[in-house]
Amino acid sequence: DARDATGATCKVSLSSAPALDLYKSSASGCPNKDLSKVTAWDYRDGEVYLYQPGGTVTARLRQGGGALDGALSKSGASLALAR
């Protein structure tokens, strides 16, 4: 489950299926336009990166407690992912 700065929640799935040099991802029910376009992710330098088609970084997240905490790239608004 993803929760943005407005408190809106949606589903973001991170798959272990490879997609070129990244992994497949999907988002559903996300009111945030950028987050709704997420199609891939990867993990590097201790951070999870979420990508849109074309390689645009949507968000960067770090492990924080039982969730991943970070921010949306375009707006800088906070974003959290939890199981």
C-alpha positions, 0 to 999 in steps of 0.5 A: 500500500502506498500513502502520499502526503495528502493521505491518499492510498493506493496499491503499488506492486513490486514484482521480481520479474525482470523488465530490461535492466529493471523489475516490473511494477504496477500501480492501481487506484492512485490519485497521484498522476505520476505514481499511477504511471509506475511500471518499473523499479530497482534497488541501488545504493540502499534506495528503491527507485520507482520509474515511469515508462521512458525511465523517469524516476517517480520516487525514491524510498529508503527502508524506515521501520516496517515501511519504505519512506521517501518522496515523489521526485517531481513535487518532493511530497512524502510517500510511504510504501507498506505491506 
